[in-house]
Amino acid sequence: MTFGKTFNKLSSFNGLTVSTEVRKGFFMIRINTALLMITLSCLLGSVPAIAQPQQQGPWVFTLNAAGAHQSETDLKDTSGGFAIDQWFVSAGIDYGWSRRDSVGISVGGGKSNYEFNERSTFGGGQPWGDIEDFRVSLNGRFGFGETGSIFIIPTLRFNGEKGASNSDSRSWGLLGAITWRLNEELTIGPGFGVFGKLEDGTRFFPILAIDWSINDRWNLSTGRGLAASRGPGLTLSYKLNDDWSLGLAGRYEDQEFRLDDKGVAPGGIGRDQSVPLVFNASLTPNSKLNFNVFAGVEFAGKLKIKDADDVVVEESKYDPAPIFGATAQIRF
């Protein structure tokens, strides 16, 4: 998995910077025709950020970096296999005029390097190479009443193979949610996500945002537990002590990117779908630093190639793939 997949899968996930201590993500449920996929999306999908820490001043700056590796795995419906190396970095700035009201912007970029082995016949053996990812996100958080909050996150993203047209690689997204703090242990609320596709059309995502402290050590939330994706995933975490915590996290991944004008589908679209499930260990020595390492497996993987007319050229499922990586965050 790459940081594209790490922050990307580590990601749609979104260029918004998210702190494991201070921000809680949104749990995204993807609408599919099958109830099983709806359930998977409920359990594994997400978007950023519910909770925000009490700010030390009106301005907060955040730097994120992440890298991940998906080990070589075999393609099921064709011969050969592939591996991925990814990295992603982002920087964000937020201005808060109260504990419950803030606006911000985040800018991030990265690359996913797909390596198809010599035995691969998928897409002619080398359907695509390096996938570049650039994202700009705005975010707003506004309190209402005594316990309510509204979140809105518009995003502009460019995701395409090196050499592909920037204008054809552009897509947009809008996330929104309303949450209520029911008590000291539980914050929850509904929301939505709307994303433009690289081809014509849009995708709609119902969202459930949740942050539930089950007890002093256990927490279930849609915070940034996956730590290797474009957006955070649903995480069950256990606090070992003031600095260390362990967690199990997952999400549903569905990534599209524009192909260059060469290869089996000039100007077409590549797609990578999977359900990563990872264990992670997180170190937070203070409120400004967080380090995370993770390892796990990507299940239900599928690669797809479409031509410039949005017609499927080839697709193949792939075997479960081991993944591992690390992330780091600095706030000041």
ZIURQUI-V711369 format. One line per field, one symbol per residue. ss: DSSP state (h for helix, s for strand, l for the rest). phi: phi as a letter, one per 20 degrees, with the letter a starting at -180 (. if undefined). burial: + if it has 16 or more other C-alpha atoms within 10 Angstrom, else -. A space follows every 50 residues. Layout:
BEGIN
ss = ???
phi = ???
burial = ???
END
This chain:
BEGIN
ss = llhhhhlllllllllllllllllllsssssllllhhhhhhhhhhllslll llllllllssssssssssssssssslllllssssssssssssssssssll sssssssssssssssslllllhhhhllllssssssssssssssslllsss ssssssssssslllllhhhssssssssssssllllsssssssssssllll lssssssssssssllllssssllllllllllllssssssllllsssssss llssssssllllllllllssssssssssssssssssllssssssssssss sssssslllllsssssssllsssssssssssl
phi = .dfgeeefef..eleffcefedcdedeedefcfefffffgfgedeabfbe ecffffbfdcdcccbbbbcdfgceeedbenabccccbbcbccccddeafd cacabccbbabddedeffefdfmnobfbdfdecccccdbcccebmecebd cbcecdcdcafgnfffffeebcbbdbbcccefafeccbreabcccfefef ocddcfccebbcefbfdebcbefefflbbfbfdfcdccefbfddbdbccb addbddbfefecnfcgmecdbcdacfccecccdcfbfdcbcbcbbacedl fbdbcdefemefeabbfcfgcfcbrbcbccdb
burial = +++++++++++++++++++++++++++++++------+-+++++++++++ ++--+-----+++++++++++++++--+-+++++++++++++++++---+ +++++++++++++++++--++++-+++++++++++++++++++----+++ ++++++++++++-++--++++++++++++++----++++++++++++++- ---++++++++++----+++++++++++++++++++++-----+++++++ ++++++++++---++-++++-+++++++++++++----+++++++++++- ++++++++-----++++++++++++++++++-
END
